[in-house]
């Protein structure tokens, strides 16, 4: 990636749609003045511009875009130029209906919405190739264009005959023979065996929705189809003569695509973040948002880019809640703290009509620079300019949480042990939050990534073992690592076939136990974990647990906590096992957050991992970015009141923020130290 050459600073800007005001050139002039006033140095252009760029098939109108890119560049504002494939023009759907998607019930969609197009369609591929090549030929070498934004928020799937045929080819390549497919998908159950690959169809509510192996492979295929289409778009840009870096904007907790795969075909990761601030305690929203930032950073273990955020209120969430004063700055600085090299918004100027006309913007319908929102955007711009030296640095975590897309797909489709409320993401967030409460940076890895860089690895609800994960764990623990596994782990293989011979598969000796049964608790039903006498972790409190309780039989592990009630009262609820040079811990039940906080504090102390700040008040987040020469510590107060906190100002210098023994509400202080 050419990030340092092309960017070399923190980007501030976002989505700009000036094609809406081509008949009002004075708006562009005014906007550029406002952008400069707010230290906006980037715009994302052309994301939904196809109908203006090519209003009639084969008739291109790029002059307006060239003029705008030129004026922005003359004023020190760079452009990330989009390919417009997120929404096709009406003429294309009318002339070539095959470009429209077919849903899982086999209905061809009508024209409309975004991403209503088939990634397999030869027509759609040819039309996007022509458009992307023309854009690259015209703008690929323009000094004002620093990167390519490929399409917009890829998602969805198509079940048309063209996609069905590609799916059959994909399945045949994966399994080679129908016999292997039937075994992998367990098709003998319910007498659903296939005689040839020609009989395969995608899952459907009016057909086959219950073959879990089919459902899982379809989701993998959808990721591969999407990835192939991204490559197709990028290839057209390269063939048009542009070698500028490319990205796609990913989404919050998006289950439809395995982002680890998509990250491999772009030059840098970017994503769109729209937290519902003020719906609950801000620190809880910050934890959730922070975990998503860290997922994005860990995809490539490089700085990522916040491609979209809202400067005010969104219009598509259930409630359009305004950000309270200071919240925009806090949220923006949190992205930077976790490894973003940008704060970009949707949108820079508010649309006058259509579906997002009431979505927040830097410049609203009033059109002035004397609004509260504009003033807060200006504050963010000033902070980013002052923090420019941070660009390219990274957090360097010693702990990781496993968060695996494919395992989640399989687990949430598995039909048991709870069909409503498995709480996978929430369980991962508990481990993540416990580390973050100590001020530790966290990588969010999948099973295909290495464990070697970490001292502690937590693996919550790893239902599926794949990519040799159990062997990685065995090597990690025997070599001295601390590994934490939870209930409902190591249950199935990569095609969702249950392991025989005991679970967690391949790790029963490492964990020192075998899982025998798992109890799904009704809503409102509660059990507890009670400390075992003389447990080696010195756990002393009793903790509530809900939803799922795993019943295990110990071999070499010790019980640290035991269940407090029900027929399994006295059975292990938390265990510890020494294996090789390391330790393996097994959390048997869905415990409350206090348990995770106390438990991880003890194993972090055992691992002798240094903490950046020893005493962190409730509601405060501490995050670190570093280069080889310099360390930067972000301290953020997500409380609605100022908080007293002792900072190591003798050891560090204050690079940004106000500190007088207190940190203001929603305030950020950045410390700097030479290493």
C-alpha positions as CSV (number, residue, x, y, z in Angstrom):
1,X,0.0,0.0,0.0
2,X,1.2,3.5,-0.8
3,X,-0.3,5.1,2.2
4,X,2.6,7.2,3.5
5,X,3.4,8.5,0.0
6,X,-0.1,9.4,-0.8
7,X,-1.5,10.4,2.5
8,X,1.2,11.1,5.1
9,X,-1.4,12.7,7.4
10,X,-4.6,12.1,9.2
11,X,-7.5,12.5,6.7
12,X,-10.5,14.6,7.6
13,X,-13.5,14.9,5.3
14,X,-16.0,12.4,3.9
15,X,-18.8,11.7,1.3
16,X,-19.5,14.6,-1.0
17,X,-22.2,14.6,-3.7
18,X,-21.9,17.8,-5.6
19,X,-23.7,16.4,-8.7
20,X,-26.9,17.3,-6.8
21,X,-26.0,21.0,-7.2
22,X,-24.4,21.3,-10.6
23,X,-27.0,24.0,-11.4
24,X,-25.7,26.0,-8.4
25,X,-22.0,26.5,-8.8
26,X,-21.9,29.0,-6.0
27,X,-22.6,26.2,-3.6
28,X,-19.3,24.5,-4.5
29,X,-17.4,27.7,-4.0
30,X,-19.0,28.1,-0.6
31,X,-18.4,24.5,0.4
32,X,-14.7,24.7,-0.4
33,X,-14.4,27.7,1.8
34,X,-16.2,25.9,4.6
35,X,-14.0,22.8,4.1
36,X,-10.8,24.8,4.5
37,X,-12.3,26.5,7.6
38,X,-12.9,23.1,9.2
39,X,-9.4,21.6,8.2
40,X,-11.2,19.2,5.8
41,X,-8.5,17.8,3.5
42,X,-10.3,15.0,1.7
43,X,-13.6,14.3,0.0
44,X,-15.0,10.9,-1.2
45,X,-16.5,11.6,-4.6
46,X,-18.7,9.8,-7.1
47,X,-20.1,7.0,-4.9
48,X,-23.6,7.1,-6.4
49,X,-22.9,9.1,-9.6
50,X,-23.4,6.6,-12.4
51,X,-26.6,8.2,-13.8
52,X,-24.9,11.5,-14.1
53,X,-21.6,10.1,-15.4
54,X,-23.3,7.9,-18.0
55,X,-26.9,9.2,-18.4
56,X,-27.3,7.3,-21.6
57,X,-25.5,4.0,-22.5
58,X,-22.0,4.8,-23.8
59,X,-22.4,8.5,-23.4
60,X,-19.9,9.7,-20.7
61,X,-20.0,13.1,-18.9
62,X,-16.9,13.4,-16.8
63,X,-16.3,17.2,-17.2
64,X,-18.2,18.2,-14.1
65,X,-16.2,15.8,-12.0
66,X,-12.9,16.9,-13.5
67,X,-13.7,20.5,-12.7
68,X,-14.6,19.7,-9.1
69,X,-11.6,17.5,-8.4
70,X,-9.4,20.2,-9.9
71,X,-10.9,23.0,-7.7
72,X,-10.6,20.8,-4.6
73,X,-7.0,20.0,-5.4
74,X,-6.2,23.7,-6.0
75,X,-7.4,24.3,-2.4
76,X,-5.4,21.5,-0.8
77,X,-8.2,19.0,-0.7
78,X,-7.6,15.5,-2.0
79,X,-10.2,13.1,-3.5
80,X,-10.8,9.5,-2.8
81,X,-12.7,8.6,-6.0
82,X,-15.4,6.0,-6.0
83,X,-16.5,3.5,-8.6
84,X,-20.3,3.9,-8.8
85,X,-21.3,0.3,-8.9
86,X,-23.4,0.5,-5.7
87,X,-26.4,1.7,-7.7
88,X,-26.9,1.2,-11.5
89,X,-28.8,3.7,-13.7
90,X,-32.4,3.0,-14.8
91,X,-31.5,2.5,-18.5
92,X,-29.3,-0.5,-17.6
93,X,-32.0,-2.3,-15.7
94,X,-34.6,-1.6,-18.4
95,X,-32.4,-2.8,-21.3
96,X,-30.6,-5.6,-19.4
97,X,-32.9,-7.1,-16.7
98,X,-30.4,-9.8,-16.0
99,X,-28.4,-7.3,-14.0
100,X,-31.1,-7.2,-11.3
101,X,-30.9,-9.7,-8.4
102,X,-33.1,-12.7,-7.8
103,X,-34.0,-13.3,-4.1
104,X,-33.9,-16.6,-2.3
105,X,-37.6,-17.2,-3.2
106,X,-36.4,-17.0,-6.9
107,X,-38.2,-13.7,-7.6
108,X,-36.4,-11.2,-9.9
109,X,-36.2,-7.8,-8.2
110,X,-37.7,-4.7,-9.7
111,X,-35.5,-1.7,-10.4
112,X,-34.5,0.3,-7.4
113,X,-32.6,0.3,-4.1
114,X,-28.8,0.0,-3.8
115,X,-26.8,-3.2,-4.5
116,X,-29.7,-4.6,-6.5
117,X,-27.4,-6.3,-9.0
118,X,-26.0,-9.7,-9.8
119,X,-22.2,-10.1,-9.4
120,X,-22.2,-12.9,-11.9
121,X,-24.1,-11.2,-14.7
122,X,-21.7,-10.8,-17.7
123,X,-23.6,-7.6,-18.7
124,X,-23.2,-6.0,-15.3
125,X,-19.5,-7.0,-15.2
126,X,-18.9,-5.5,-18.6
127,X,-20.7,-2.3,-17.8
128,X,-18.8,-1.8,-14.5
129,X,-15.5,-2.6,-16.3
130,X,-16.2,0.0,-19.0
131,X,-17.1,2.6,-16.3
132,X,-14.1,1.9,-14.1
133,X,-11.6,1.9,-16.9
134,X,-12.9,5.2,-18.2
135,X,-12.7,6.7,-14.7
136,X,-9.2,5.4,-14.3
137,X,-8.0,6.7,-17.7
138,X,-9.5,10.1,-17.0
139,X,-8.6,10.5,-13.3
140,X,-6.2,7.7,-12.3
141,X,-3.1,9.9,-12.6
142,X,-4.7,13.1,-11.4
143,X,-2.5,14.4,-8.5
144,X,-5.7,15.3,-6.5
145,X,-6.9,11.6,-6.5
146,X,-5.1,9.7,-3.7
147,X,-7.1,6.4,-3.6
148,X,-10.1,4.5,-5.0
149,X,-13.2,3.7,-3.0
150,X,-14.6,0.5,-4.7
151,X,-18.4,0.6,-4.8
152,X,-20.2,1.2,-1.5
153,X,-20.9,-1.1,1.4
154,X,-20.9,-4.4,-0.5
155,X,-23.6,-6.8,0.7
156,X,-26.5,-9.1,-0.3
157,X,-26.7,-12.1,-2.6
158,X,-28.3,-13.2,-5.8
159,X,-30.0,-16.5,-6.5
160,X,-30.4,-16.2,-10.3
161,X,-29.7,-19.1,-12.7
162,X,-26.3,-17.5,-13.5
163,X,-25.4,-17.6,-9.8
164,X,-26.8,-21.1,-9.3
165,X,-24.5,-22.3,-12.0
166,X,-21.4,-20.6,-10.5
167,X,-22.4,-22.1,-7.1
168,X,-22.4,-25.6,-8.6
169,X,-19.0,-25.0,-10.1
170,X,-17.8,-23.7,-6.7
171,X,-19.2,-26.7,-4.9
172,X,-17.7,-29.2,-7.4
173,X,-14.3,-27.6,-7.1
174,X,-14.5,-27.8,-3.3
175,X,-15.7,-31.4,-2.9
176,X,-14.7,-33.0,-6.2
177,X,-17.2,-35.9,-5.8
178,X,-20.8,-36.0,-4.8
179,X,-20.0,-38.7,-2.3
180,X,-17.7,-36.3,-0.4
181,X,-20.4,-33.6,-0.6
182,X,-23.1,-35.9,0.8
183,X,-20.8,-36.9,3.7
184,X,-19.8,-33.3,4.5
185,X,-23.4,-32.0,4.5
186,X,-24.8,-35.1,6.2
187,X,-27.5,-35.3,3.5
188,X,-28.5,-38.9,4.5
189,X,-30.5,-37.3,7.4
190,X,-34.0,-36.6,6.1
191,X,-33.1,-38.5,2.9
192,X,-31.7,-35.5,1.1
193,X,-28.8,-37.1,-0.7
194,X,-27.7,-35.7,-4.0
195,X,-26.9,-37.8,-7.1
196,X,-25.0,-35.1,-9.1
197,X,-23.8,-31.6,-8.7
198,X,-26.4,-30.5,-11.2
199,X,-29.0,-31.0,-8.5
200,X,-27.5,-28.4,-6.1
201,X,-29.5,-25.2,-5.5
202,X,-28.9,-22.4,-3.1
203,X,-30.8,-22.4,0.2
204,X,-34.4,-21.2,0.1
205,X,-37.3,-20.8,2.4
206,X,-39.4,-22.5,-0.3
207,X,-36.9,-25.2,-0.9
208,X,-34.0,-26.4,1.3
209,X,-33.3,-24.2,4.3
210,X,-32.2,-26.9,6.8
211,X,-29.0,-28.4,5.5
212,X,-26.5,-26.6,7.6
213,X,-23.5,-27.6,5.5
214,X,-25.3,-26.2,2.4
215,X,-26.2,-23.0,4.3
216,X,-22.6,-22.6,5.4
217,X,-21.1,-23.2,2.0
218,X,-23.5,-20.8,0.4
219,X,-22.3,-18.0,2.7
220,X,-18.7,-18.9,1.9
221,X,-19.7,-18.8,-1.8
222,X,-21.4,-15.4,-1.4
223,X,-18.1,-14.1,0.1
224,X,-16.1,-15.5,-2.7
225,X,-18.5,-14.1,-5.4
226,X,-18.3,-10.7,-3.8
227,X,-14.5,-10.9,-3.5
228,X,-14.3,-12.0,-7.2
229,X,-16.4,-8.9,-8.2
230,X,-14.2,-6.6,-6.2
231,X,-11.2,-8.1,-8.0
232,X,-13.0,-7.5,-11.3
233,X,-13.6,-3.8,-10.4
234,X,-10.0,-3.3,-9.3
235,X,-8.6,-5.0,-12.4
236,X,-10.6,-2.5,-14.6
237,X,-9.0,0.4,-12.7
238,X,-5.5,-1.1,-13.1
239,X,-6.2,-1.7,-16.8
240,X,-7.2,1.9,-17.1
241,X,-3.7,2.8,-15.9
242,X,-4.1,3.7,-12.3
243,X,-2.0,2.2,-9.5
244,X,-3.5,4.2,-6.6
245,X,-4.5,2.1,-3.6
246,X,-8.0,0.7,-3.3
247,X,-10.4,0.2,-0.4
248,X,-14.0,-0.9,0.3
249,X,-16.1,0.5,3.1
250,X,-17.1,-2.3,5.5
251,X,-19.9,-2.2,8.0
252,X,-20.6,-2.6,11.7
253,X,-21.0,-6.2,12.9
254,X,-21.9,-7.3,9.3
255,X,-22.6,-11.0,9.2
256,X,-23.2,-11.4,5.4
257,X,-19.5,-11.4,4.3
258,X,-16.3,-12.7,5.9
259,X,-14.4,-9.5,6.0
260,X,-11.1,-11.4,6.6
261,X,-11.3,-12.7,3.1
262,X,-12.3,-9.3,1.6
263,X,-9.4,-7.6,3.4
264,X,-7.0,-9.7,1.3
265,X,-8.1,-8.0,-2.0
266,X,-7.8,-4.3,-1.0
267,X,-4.8,-2.1,-0.1
268,X,-6.3,-0.7,3.1
269,X,-9.3,-1.4,5.3
270,X,-12.0,1.2,5.8
271,X,-15.4,1.0,7.5
272,X,-18.5,2.9,8.4
273,X,-19.4,3.5,12.1
274,X,-22.7,4.7,13.4
275,X,-23.0,4.0,17.1
276,X,-26.2,4.9,18.9
277,X,-24.6,7.2,21.4
278,X,-26.6,8.2,24.6
279,X,-28.9,5.2,24.4
280,X,-27.0,3.6,27.3
281,X,-24.0,4.6,29.3
282,X,-21.5,6.1,26.9
283,X,-18.6,3.8,28.0
284,X,-20.7,0.7,27.0
285,X,-21.3,2.2,23.5
286,X,-17.6,3.0,23.4
287,X,-16.6,-0.6,24.3
288,X,-18.8,-1.9,21.5
289,X,-17.6,0.7,19.0
290,X,-14.0,0.1,20.1
291,X,-14.2,-3.6,19.5
292,X,-15.4,-3.0,15.9
293,X,-12.5,-0.6,15.4
294,X,-10.1,-3.3,16.6
295,X,-11.7,-5.9,14.4
296,X,-11.1,-3.7,11.4
297,X,-7.5,-2.9,12.4
298,X,-6.7,-6.6,13.0
299,X,-8.0,-7.6,9.5
300,X,-4.6,-6.5,8.1
301,X,-2.8,-5.5,11.3
302,X,-2.4,-2.0,9.7
303,X,-3.9,1.4,10.3
304,X,-7.5,1.4,9.0
305,X,-9.7,4.3,7.8
306,X,-13.0,5.5,9.3
307,X,-14.7,6.0,6.0
308,X,-18.1,7.1,7.3
309,X,-19.4,8.5,10.6
310,X,-22.2,11.0,11.4
311,X,-21.4,14.5,12.6
312,X,-24.9,14.8,14.0
313,X,-27.9,12.4,14.0
314,X,-28.5,9.6,11.6
315,X,-32.0,9.3,10.0
316,X,-32.3,5.6,9.5
317,X,-31.9,4.4,13.0
318,X,-35.0,3.9,15.2
319,X,-34.5,7.3,16.8
320,X,-32.5,10.2,15.3
321,X,-30.6,11.1,18.5
322,X,-28.4,14.2,18.4
323,X,-24.8,13.8,19.6
324,X,-24.4,15.8,22.9
325,X,-21.8,18.5,22.8
326,X,-18.3,16.9,22.8
327,X,-19.5,13.5,21.7
328,X,-18.4,13.9,18.1
329,X,-14.9,14.8,19.1
330,X,-14.8,11.9,21.6
331,X,-16.0,9.4,19.1
332,X,-13.6,10.7,16.4
333,X,-10.6,10.5,18.7
334,X,-11.6,7.0,19.8
335,X,-11.3,5.9,16.1
336,X,-7.8,7.5,15.9
337,X,-6.8,5.9,19.2
338,X,-7.7,2.5,18.0
339,X,-5.7,2.8,14.8
340,X,-7.6,4.9,12.3
341,X,-5.7,7.3,10.1
342,X,-8.9,9.2,9.3
343,X,-12.2,10.7,10.5
344,X,-14.6,10.9,7.5
345,X,-18.3,11.7,7.5
346,X,-21.4,10.9,5.7
347,X,-22.2,13.5,4.6
348,X,-20.4,16.8,4.0
349,X,-23.4,18.6,2.7
350,X,-27.0,17.5,3.5
351,X,-29.0,16.2,0.6
352,X,-32.0,18.3,-0.3
353,X,-34.3,15.3,-1.1
354,X,-34.7,11.5,-1.0
355,X,-34.0,8.9,1.6
356,X,-31.1,10.6,3.5
357,X,-32.2,14.2,3.4
358,X,-32.4,14.3,7.2
359,X,-29.2,12.4,7.8
360,X,-26.7,14.6,9.7
361,X,-24.1,16.5,7.8
362,X,-21.2,19.0,8.3
363,X,-23.2,21.6,6.3
364,X,-27.0,21.4,6.8
365,X,-29.9,22.7,4.8
366,X,-29.4,26.1,6.4
367,X,-26.0,26.2,4.6
368,X,-24.0,28.2,7.1
369,X,-20.9,27.8,9.2
370,X,-22.3,29.1,12.4
371,X,-24.0,25.9,13.6
372,X,-23.1,23.9,16.6
373,X,-22.3,20.8,14.4
374,X,-20.0,22.8,12.2
375,X,-18.1,24.2,15.2
376,X,-17.6,20.6,16.5
377,X,-16.4,19.4,13.1
378,X,-14.0,22.3,13.1
379,X,-12.7,21.2,16.6
380,X,-12.1,17.7,15.2
381,X,-10.2,19.1,12.2
382,X,-8.0,21.1,14.5
383,X,-7.2,18.1,16.7
384,X,-6.4,15.9,13.7
385,X,-4.1,18.5,12.3
386,X,-2.3,18.7,15.7
387,X,-2.0,14.9,15.9
388,X,-0.7,14.4,12.3
389,X,2.5,12.7,13.5
390,X,0.4,9.8,14.7
391,X,-0.4,8.7,11.1
392,X,1.0,5.3,10.4
393,X,1.5,4.2,14.0
394,X,-0.3,1.2,15.5
395,X,-1.5,-0.3,18.8
396,X,0.7,-3.3,19.7
397,X,-1.5,-5.7,21.7
398,X,-0.2,-8.5,23.8
399,X,-3.7,-10.0,24.1
400,X,-6.2,-11.2,21.5
401,X,-9.8,-12.3,21.3
402,X,-10.9,-14.8,18.7
403,X,-13.9,-13.6,16.7
404,X,-14.5,-15.9,13.7
405,X,-17.1,-15.2,11.0
406,X,-17.4,-18.8,9.7
407,X,-17.8,-20.3,13.1
408,X,-20.5,-17.7,13.9
409,X,-22.3,-18.5,10.7
410,X,-22.4,-22.2,11.6
411,X,-23.3,-21.6,15.3
412,X,-26.2,-19.3,14.7
413,X,-27.6,-21.8,12.1
414,X,-27.1,-24.9,14.3
415,X,-30.5,-25.2,15.9
416,X,-29.5,-25.5,19.5
417,X,-28.7,-25.1,22.4
418,X,-30.6,-21.8,22.3
419,X,-32.3,-20.8,19.1
420,X,-33.0,-17.3,20.4
421,X,-30.2,-15.7,22.2
422,X,-26.8,-17.4,21.8
423,X,-25.2,-14.0,22.5
424,X,-22.0,-14.7,20.6
425,X,-21.0,-11.1,20.0
426,X,-22.0,-10.1,23.5
427,X,-19.8,-12.9,24.9
428,X,-16.8,-11.8,22.9
429,X,-17.5,-8.3,24.0
430,X,-17.2,-9.4,27.7
431,X,-13.7,-10.7,27.2
432,X,-12.8,-7.7,25.1
433,X,-14.2,-5.2,27.7
434,X,-12.4,-6.9,30.6
435,X,-9.0,-6.4,28.8
436,X,-10.0,-2.8,27.8
437,X,-11.0,-2.0,31.4
438,X,-7.3,-2.6,32.3
439,X,-6.1,-0.3,29.5
440,X,-4.9,-3.1,27.3
441,X,-5.1,-2.9,23.6
442,X,-6.7,-6.0,22.0
443,X,-6.4,-7.7,18.6
444,X,-9.6,-9.4,17.3
445,X,-8.4,-12.3,15.3
446,X,-10.0,-15.2,13.4
447,X,-8.9,-18.9,13.5
448,X,-6.7,-18.5,10.4
449,X,-4.4,-15.9,12.1
450,X,-1.4,-16.8,14.2
451,X,-1.4,-16.8,18.0
452,X,2.3,-16.4,18.3
453,X,2.3,-12.6,18.9
454,X,0.3,-12.8,22.1
455,X,0.7,-13.6,25.8
456,X,-3.0,-14.2,26.4
457,X,-5.6,-15.4,23.9
458,X,-9.3,-15.6,24.7
459,X,-11.5,-17.8,22.4
460,X,-15.2,-17.3,23.4
461,X,-17.8,-19.8,21.9
462,X,-15.5,-21.1,19.1
463,X,-18.2,-23.6,18.0
464,X,-16.3,-24.6,14.9
465,X,-12.7,-25.7,14.8
466,X,-11.1,-25.0,11.4
467,X,-7.8,-23.9,9.9
468,X,-5.9,-26.2,12.3
469,X,-7.0,-24.0,15.2
470,X,-6.6,-26.8,17.9
471,X,-3.0,-27.4,16.9
472,X,-2.3,-23.7,17.1
473,X,-3.8,-23.6,20.6
474,X,-1.8,-26.7,21.7
475,X,1.5,-25.1,20.5
476,X,0.5,-21.8,22.1
477,X,-0.2,-23.2,25.5
478,X,2.6,-25.7,25.6
479,X,5.0,-22.8,24.7
480,X,3.9,-20.8,27.7
481,X,0.8,-18.9,26.6
482,X,-2.4,-18.4,28.6
483,X,-5.5,-19.6,26.7
484,X,-9.1,-19.0,27.7
485,X,-11.8,-21.1,26.1
486,X,-15.5,-21.0,26.9
487,X,-18.6,-23.3,26.7
488,X,-19.9,-24.4,23.3
489,X,-16.4,-24.7,21.7
490,X,-14.8,-27.3,19.5
491,X,-18.2,-28.9,18.7
492,X,-18.0,-29.2,14.9
493,X,-15.6,-29.3,11.9
494,X,-15.5,-26.9,9.0
495,X,-18.5,-28.4,7.3
496,X,-20.6,-28.3,10.5
497,X,-20.3,-32.1,11.2
498,X,-20.2,-32.9,14.9
499,X,-16.9,-34.2,16.2
500,X,-17.0,-37.7,17.6
501,X,-15.1,-38.8,20.7
502,X,-15.5,-35.9,22.9
503,X,-15.3,-32.1,23.0
504,X,-13.6,-29.6,22.9
505,X,-12.2,-31.6,20.0
506,X,-8.5,-32.1,20.0
507,X,-8.1,-30.0,23.2
508,X,-9.5,-32.2,26.0
509,X,-5.9,-32.9,27.3
510,X,-4.9,-29.2,26.9
511,X,-8.0,-28.1,28.8
512,X,-7.9,-31.0,31.2
513,X,-11.6,-31.8,30.8
514,X,-14.4,-33.1,28.6
515,X,-17.7,-31.4,28.0
516,X,-20.6,-33.8,28.7
517,X,-23.8,-31.7,28.3
518,X,-24.9,-28.1,27.9
519,X,-28.0,-26.7,29.6
520,X,-29.9,-23.9,27.9
521,X,-31.5,-21.6,30.5
522,X,-34.9,-19.9,30.0
523,X,-35.0,-16.2,30.0
524,X,-34.9,-15.0,33.7
525,X,-33.4,-18.3,34.9
526,X,-30.1,-17.7,36.8
527,X,-27.4,-20.0,38.2
528,X,-24.1,-18.9,39.9
529,X,-20.4,-19.6,40.0
530,X,-19.2,-20.1,43.6
531,X,-15.5,-20.1,44.5
532,X,-13.9,-23.5,45.2
533,X,-12.0,-23.7,48.5
534,X,-8.4,-22.9,48.1
535,X,-8.6,-22.3,44.3
536,X,-5.2,-21.2,42.9
537,X,-6.6,-18.0,41.4
538,X,-7.8,-16.9,44.8
539,X,-11.3,-16.1,43.3
540,X,-13.5,-15.1,46.2
541,X,-16.8,-13.7,44.8
542,X,-19.9,-15.5,43.6
543,X,-21.1,-14.5,40.1
544,X,-24.4,-14.9,38.3
545,X,-24.6,-16.8,35.0
546,X,-27.4,-17.1,32.5
547,X,-28.3,-18.5,29.1
548,X,-25.9,-21.5,28.8
549,X,-24.3,-23.7,31.4
550,X,-21.7,-26.4,30.2
551,X,-21.4,-29.5,32.4
552,X,-17.8,-30.8,32.3
553,X,-15.9,-33.8,33.7
554,X,-12.4,-33.0,34.9
555,X,-9.3,-35.0,34.2
556,X,-6.3,-32.9,35.1
557,X,-7.9,-29.5,35.5
558,X,-8.9,-27.9,38.8
559,X,-12.3,-26.3,39.5
560,X,-11.8,-22.6,40.4
561,X,-15.6,-22.0,40.5
562,X,-18.4,-24.5,40.9
563,X,-22.1,-24.1,40.1
564,X,-24.3,-22.9,43.0
565,X,-27.6,-24.5,42.1
566,X,-29.7,-27.0,40.0
567,X,-28.9,-30.7,39.6
568,X,-25.3,-29.8,38.7
569,X,-24.6,-27.8,41.9
570,X,-21.0,-28.4,42.8
571,X,-19.9,-29.2,39.3
572,X,-17.1,-27.1,37.7
573,X,-18.0,-23.6,36.4
574,X,-14.5,-22.3,35.8
575,X,-11.4,-24.4,35.5
576,X,-7.6,-24.1,35.2
577,X,-5.2,-26.6,33.7
578,X,-1.5,-26.5,33.4
579,X,-0.2,-27.8,30.1
580,X,3.4,-27.6,29.1
581,X,4.7,-24.2,30.0
582,X,1.3,-22.5,29.9
583,X,-2.2,-22.6,31.3
584,X,-5.6,-23.3,29.8
585,X,-8.7,-21.9,31.4
586,X,-12.3,-23.0,30.6
587,X,-15.3,-20.8,31.3
588,X,-18.3,-23.1,31.6
589,X,-21.1,-20.6,31.6
590,X,-22.3,-17.2,30.4
591,X,-21.2,-15.1,33.4
592,X,-21.8,-11.5,34.1
593,X,-19.3,-8.8,33.2
594,X,-17.9,-8.5,36.8
595,X,-16.7,-12.1,36.5
596,X,-14.7,-11.4,33.4
597,X,-13.3,-8.2,34.9
598,X,-12.0,-10.0,38.0
599,X,-10.9,-13.1,36.2
600,X,-8.9,-11.4,33.5
601,X,-7.3,-9.0,36.0
602,X,-5.8,-12.1,37.7
603,X,-4.5,-13.8,34.6
604,X,-3.0,-10.5,33.3
605,X,-1.2,-10.2,36.6
606,X,0.0,-13.8,36.3
607,X,1.2,-13.0,32.8
608,X,3.1,-9.9,34.1
609,X,1.7,-7.8,31.2
610,X,2.5,-4.1,32.0
611,X,-0.4,-1.7,32.2
612,X,-0.1,1.7,30.6
613,X,-2.1,3.4,33.4
614,X,-2.4,1.6,36.8
615,X,-5.7,3.2,38.0
616,X,-8.4,3.8,35.4
617,X,-11.6,5.3,36.7
618,X,-15.0,3.8,35.5
619,X,-16.1,5.3,32.2
620,X,-12.5,6.0,31.0
621,X,-10.8,4.3,28.1
622,X,-7.0,4.1,27.7
623,X,-5.6,3.2,24.3
624,X,-2.0,3.2,23.0
625,X,-0.5,3.7,19.5
626,X,3.3,3.5,18.9
627,X,6.0,3.6,16.4
628,X,9.6,2.3,17.0
629,X,10.5,5.6,18.4
630,X,7.4,7.1,20.0
631,X,4.5,5.9,22.2
632,X,1.1,7.8,22.3
633,X,-1.4,7.1,25.0
634,X,-5.0,8.3,24.5
635,X,-7.0,8.8,27.7
636,X,-10.7,9.3,27.0
637,X,-13.4,10.2,29.5
638,X,-16.8,8.8,28.3
639,X,-18.5,10.0,31.5
640,X,-21.0,12.9,31.4
641,X,-19.1,14.6,34.1
642,X,-15.4,15.5,34.5
643,X,-13.3,12.8,36.2
644,X,-10.3,13.1,38.4
645,X,-7.4,10.9,37.3
646,X,-3.7,10.8,37.9
647,X,-1.8,10.8,34.7
648,X,2.0,10.1,34.3
649,X,2.7,13.7,33.1
650,X,6.2,13.6,34.4
651,X,7.0,10.6,32.2
652,X,5.0,11.8,29.2
653,X,4.3,15.1,27.6
654,X,0.8,16.3,26.8
655,X,0.4,16.3,23.0
656,X,-3.3,17.2,22.9
657,X,-6.2,17.9,25.3
658,X,-6.8,19.8,28.5
659,X,-5.7,18.3,31.8
660,X,-5.6,19.9,35.3
661,X,-5.9,16.8,37.4
662,X,-9.3,16.2,35.8
663,X,-10.4,15.2,32.3
664,X,-13.5,17.1,31.1
665,X,-16.7,15.3,30.1
666,X,-16.2,13.4,26.8
667,X,-12.6,14.8,26.9
668,X,-9.5,13.3,25.3
669,X,-5.9,13.7,26.5
670,X,-3.1,12.4,24.4
671,X,0.3,11.7,26.0
672,X,3.6,11.3,24.1
673,X,6.8,9.6,25.1
674,X,10.0,8.9,23.2
675,X,11.0,5.2,23.5
